[in-house]
């Protein structure tokens, strides 16, 4: 049975990614290009979003894998993942990401010349950040592809044996709010012992904390959706409790990281608060989505297909608009508004009038090729 709330969450979280990456232009953190003036107050909403936006996407991806494997064999699933993830990744690295690298090189005075001078002669020389070849924001795709392939044998076993001991234990645990918090134990261990040794790089090779952390969340998604309504009933009924815990967790986490210098006890305490905090917000989002969003919609049908091309396109559009705004002095709110509306607008135009309609472009952006034109429904005049 299709969960429309899961589709809505996927669309909304990817949509939020546009706001987040626009915010990266203004916040005092490292990014590809930066506004001349940065804003300290922006750190707080950015930290709030940053804590759960990627974890929930990997949980949702694990849930989607459960549905995909219900309709395919293991071999069919892996082939489908290769087609839907590897082709867009290659196309993105060849066509979509190079303008981002070129713009960064221009801003930093590392390249002089037109884009035609840069691409392809320099665009694929060396590996970023020292060189120019990069997948930038598309790092999500190789990680998801790796997880899908590695976890397929385990998922096939769980699908063939629905009454296995793991599924039975999980079904028992998720019947209570506290039972859902068993999930933070592996996440805490990864945060405590791997994160200090392996800082996040998104380079895949050697990025052990990111790999382990997001693989755990990907597995959680599959396991939680496999117990079906038991999970959804719990998060919907206890959504207000999870919201209270999320607010408490975020407040304590912020208080700790802004009040104390880093030390051994601060690190281990902060790791516990961090995973408790973001897991609570993931449960909050699932709970409120289950209550309000589990219904079909024509808007959802359109957005669900558009979200993948939007994800591939958006950061390039954002950086190009940001580069133009570097020449102007507009202040935060006018510049932020222009970048958000410009990113959504340009991405929609490219999707609606090119990607969606041109058959040969669809696979490059992860979309299925339509074998026949969809007929419009015409109401009867009887």
C-alpha positions in Angstrom: 0.0 0.0 0.0 1.5 3.3 -1.1 2.3 5.8 1.6 1.6 9.3 0.2 3.0 10.9 3.3 6.4 9.4 2.5 6.3 10.9 -1.0 5.3 14.3 0.5 8.2 14.2 2.9 10.6 13.3 0.1 9.4 16.2 -2.0 9.4 18.7 1.0 12.8 17.7 2.3 14.4 18.0 -1.2 12.6 21.3 -1.6 14.0 22.5 1.7 17.4 21.7 0.3 17.1 24.7 -2.0 16.6 27.0 0.9 19.5 25.4 2.8 21.9 25.8 -0.1 20.9 29.4 -0.6 21.5 29.9 3.1 25.0 28.5 2.6 25.8 31.5 0.5 25.2 33.8 3.5 26.1 31.7 6.6 29.7 32.0 8.0 30.6 28.4 7.0 32.8 27.3 4.1 31.0 26.9 0.8 31.8 27.1 -2.9 31.2 30.9 -3.2 30.2 33.3 -0.4 28.4 36.5 0.0 30.8 39.3 1.0 28.7 39.8 4.2 27.8 36.7 6.3 25.1 36.6 9.1 25.8 34.9 12.4 22.1 34.6 13.3 21.6 32.4 10.3 23.6 29.7 12.0 20.7 28.7 14.3 18.0 27.9 11.7 20.7 26.3 9.5 21.8 24.0 12.4 18.2 23.1 13.1 17.6 22.0 9.5 21.1 20.4 9.0 20.6 18.0 11.9 17.8 15.9 10.3 17.6 16.8 6.6 20.1 14.2 5.3 19.3 11.5 7.9 15.6 11.5 7.0 16.4 11.3 3.3 18.4 8.1 3.8 15.6 6.7 6.0 13.0 7.5 3.3 15.4 5.9 0.7 15.4 2.7 2.7 11.6 2.8 2.9 11.4 3.2 -0.9 13.8 0.3 -1.3 11.2 -1.9 0.5 8.6 -1.0 -2.0 10.9 -1.4 -5.0 12.0 -4.9 -3.9 8.4 -6.0 -3.6 8.0 -5.6 -7.4 11.5 -6.8 -8.5 14.0 -9.6 -8.1 17.4 -8.8 -6.6 19.0 -8.6 -10.0 16.2 -6.4 -11.4 16.5 -4.1 -8.5 20.3 -3.6 -8.8 20.0 -3.0 -12.5 17.2 -0.4 -11.9 19.4 1.3 -9.2 22.4 1.5 -11.6 20.2 3.0 -14.3 18.4 5.5 -12.0 21.5 6.6 -10.0 24.7 6.0 -12.0 23.5 7.5 -15.3 22.3 10.8 -13.6 25.5 10.9 -11.6 27.7 10.6 -14.7 25.6 13.1 -16.6 25.7 15.5 -13.6 29.5 15.3 -13.3 29.9 15.9 -17.0 27.3 18.7 -17.5 25.8 20.0 -14.3 28.6 20.3 -11.8 31.3 21.9 -14.0 29.6 25.3 -14.0 29.8 25.3 -10.2 33.5 24.5 -10.2 34.1 27.1 -13.0 32.3 29.8 -11.0 34.3 29.0 -7.9 37.6 29.2 -9.7 36.6 32.6 -11.2 35.6 34.0 -7.8 38.8 32.8 -6.2 41.0 34.0 -9.1 42.1 30.4 -9.9 41.0 30.6 -13.6 40.8 33.3 -16.2 38.8 32.8 -19.3 35.3 31.9 -20.6 33.4 28.8 -19.7 34.3 27.4 -23.2 37.9 27.8 -22.3 37.3 25.8 -19.0 35.0 23.1 -20.4 36.0 20.5 -21.3 39.8 21.3 -21.5 40.1 21.9 -17.7 36.9 20.7 -16.2 38.0 17.1 -15.7 41.7 17.7 -14.8 42.5 16.4 -11.3 40.0 15.7 -8.4 38.3 18.5 -6.5 39.3 20.4 -4.4 42.8 20.4 -5.8 41.5 19.6 -9.3 38.2 20.2 -11.0 36.5 16.8 -11.3 33.8 16.5 -8.7 30.3 15.3 -7.9 29.6 18.2 -5.5 26.0 18.0 -4.2 25.4 14.8 -6.1 27.4 12.8 -3.6 24.1 11.5 -2.3 23.8 9.3 -5.5 27.0 7.2 -5.2 26.4 6.6 -1.5 22.8 5.5 -2.1 23.9 3.3 -4.9 26.5 1.6 -2.8 24.0 1.1 0.1 21.4 -0.3 -2.3 23.9 -2.9 -3.7 25.5 -3.9 -0.4 22.2 -4.2 1.5 20.2 -6.1 -1.2 21.1 -9.6 0.0 19.9 -8.8 3.6 16.8 -7.1 2.3 15.9 -10.1 0.1 16.3 -12.4 3.1 14.0 -10.1 5.2 11.5 -10.0 2.4 11.4 -13.8 2.0 11.2 -14.4 5.8 8.8 -11.8 7.1 8.5 -13.6 10.5 12.3 -13.5 11.1 13.5 -12.7 14.6 14.8 -9.2 13.6 11.4 -8.2 12.2 9.5 -9.6 15.2 11.8 -7.8 17.6 11.4 -4.5 15.8 7.6 -4.9 15.6 7.6 -5.3 19.3 9.8 -2.3 20.0 8.0 0.2 17.8 4.7 -0.3 19.6 5.9 2.1 22.2 7.6 5.6 21.8 10.5 4.6 24.0 11.0 1.4 21.9 11.7 3.5 18.9 14.7 5.0 20.6 16.7 1.7 20.4 17.7 3.2 17.1 20.0 5.8 18.6 22.4 3.3 20.1 24.3 2.4 16.9 24.0 6.0 15.8 25.6 7.1 19.0 28.5 4.6 18.7 29.2 5.9 15.2 29.0 9.5 16.3 31.2 9.0 19.3 33.9 6.8 17.9 34.0 7.2 14.1 33.2 10.9 13.6 36.4 12.2 15.4 38.6 9.8 13.3 36.9 10.3 10.0 35.6 13.8 9.3 32.9 14.1 6.7 34.4 14.4 3.2 31.6 13.0 0.8 34.5 11.5 -1.2 33.1 8.0 -0.6 36.6 6.5 -0.3 37.8 6.7 3.3 34.6 8.6 4.4 33.9 5.9 7.0 31.7 7.9 9.5 29.4 9.1 6.7 29.2 5.6 5.2 28.4 3.9 8.5 26.1 6.6 9.8 23.9 6.8 6.7 24.0 3.1 6.0 22.5 2.6 9.5 19.7 5.1 8.7 19.1 3.4 5.3 18.7 0.0 7.0 16.4 1.6 9.6 14.1 2.8 6.8 13.7 -0.6 5.3 13.1 -2.3 8.7 10.6 0.3 9.9 8.5 0.2 6.8 8.6 -3.6 6.9 6.5 -3.6 10.1 3.9 -1.6 8.2 1.1 0.1 10.2 2.7 -0.7 13.6 5.3 2.0 13.0 2.9 4.5 11.4 0.3 4.1 14.2 3.0 4.8 16.9 4.5 7.9 15.3 1.1 9.4 14.4 -0.4 8.9 17.9 2.8 10.0 19.8 3.8 12.9 17.4 3.3 15.5 20.1 5.4 13.7 22.5 8.2 13.4 19.9 7.8 17.1 19.2 8.4 17.9 22.9 11.4 15.6 23.0 12.8 17.2 19.8 12.5 20.7 21.2 14.1 19.6 24.5 16.9 17.7 22.6 17.6 20.7 20.3 17.7 23.2 23.2 20.1 21.0 25.2 22.3 20.4 22.2 22.5 24.1 21.3 23.2 25.0 24.9 26.0 22.5 25.2 27.9 23.3 21.9 27.7 27.1 22.5 28.5 27.0 26.2 31.4 24.7 26.6 34.8 24.2 25.0 35.4 20.9 23.3 36.6 18.1 25.6 36.3 14.4 26.0 33.1 14.5 28.1 31.6 17.3 26.0 32.2 15.2 22.9 30.5 12.1 24.2 27.7 14.1 25.7 27.2 16.1 22.6 27.1 12.9 20.5 24.3 11.6 22.6 22.3 14.8 22.5 22.9 15.1 18.7 21.5 11.6 17.8 18.6 11.9 20.3 17.8 15.2 18.9 17.8 14.4 15.1 16.1 11.0 15.7 13.3 12.8 17.6 12.8 15.2 14.7 12.7 12.4 12.2 9.9 10.8 14.2 8.2 14.1 14.5 8.2 14.6 10.7 6.9 11.0 10.1 4.2 11.5 12.7 2.8 14.7 11.4 3.1 13.6 7.8 1.2 10.4 8.7 -1.6 12.6 10.3 -1.9 15.3 7.7 -0.3 14.2 4.4 -1.2 10.6 3.7 -3.5 11.4 0.8 -3.1 11.5 -3.0 -2.8 14.8 -4.9 -2.3 15.9 -8.5 0.3 18.3 -7.1 2.1 15.4 -5.4 2.1 13.4 -8.6 3.8 16.2 -10.5 6.2 17.1 -7.7 7.2 13.5 -7.1 8.6 13.2 -10.6 10.0 16.7 -10.7 12.0 16.4 -7.4 14.9 14.3 -8.8 15.7 16.7 -11.7 15.3 19.7 -9.3 17.8 18.1 -6.9 20.3 17.6 -9.8 19.9 21.1 -11.2 19.3 23.3 -8.2 22.8 24.0 -6.8 24.3 24.9 -10.1 21.4 27.4 -10.6 21.9 28.8 -7.1 25.6 29.3 -7.5 25.2 31.0 -10.9 22.6 33.4 -9.4 24.9 34.0 -6.4 27.7 34.9 -8.7 25.6 37.6 -10.3 24.5 38.9 -6.9 28.2 39.2 -5.8 28.4 42.3 -8.1 25.4 43.9 -6.3 24.8 45.2 -2.8 21.2 44.2 -2.1 21.2 43.1 1.6 20.2 39.7 2.9 16.5 39.5 2.4 16.3 40.8 -1.2 19.3 38.7 -2.2 17.9 35.6 -0.4 14.5 36.0 -2.0 16.0 36.4 -5.5 18.1 33.3 -5.1 15.3 31.1 -3.8 12.8 32.3 -6.4 15.4 32.2 -9.1 16.5 28.7 -8.3 13.0 27.3 -8.1 11.9 29.2 -11.3 14.9 28.3 -13.4 14.9 24.6 -12.3 11.1 24.4 -13.1 11.6 25.9 -16.6 14.4 23.5 -17.3 12.3 20.6 -16.0 9.0 21.4 -17.5 10.0 22.5 -21.0 13.1 20.3 -21.6 13.7 17.4 -19.2 10.1 16.3 -18.8 9.3 16.5 -22.5 12.4 15.4 -24.3 12.7 11.6 -24.2 16.4 11.5 -24.5 17.0 13.8 -21.6 14.8 11.9 -19.1 17.2 9.1 -18.2 20.0 11.6 -17.6 17.9 13.0 -14.8 16.7 9.7 -13.4 13.3 9.7 -15.0 11.7 6.7 -16.7 11.2 6.9 -20.5 7.5 7.2 -21.3 6.6 4.6 -23.9 3.5 6.3 -25.0 1.9 9.7 -24.6 -0.5 10.0 -21.8 -4.0 10.6 -22.9 -5.9 13.4 -21.4 -9.1 12.5 -19.6 -12.2 14.1 -21.1 -15.4 14.0 -19.1 -18.4 12.4 -20.6 -21.2 14.7 -21.9 -24.0 12.2 -21.5 
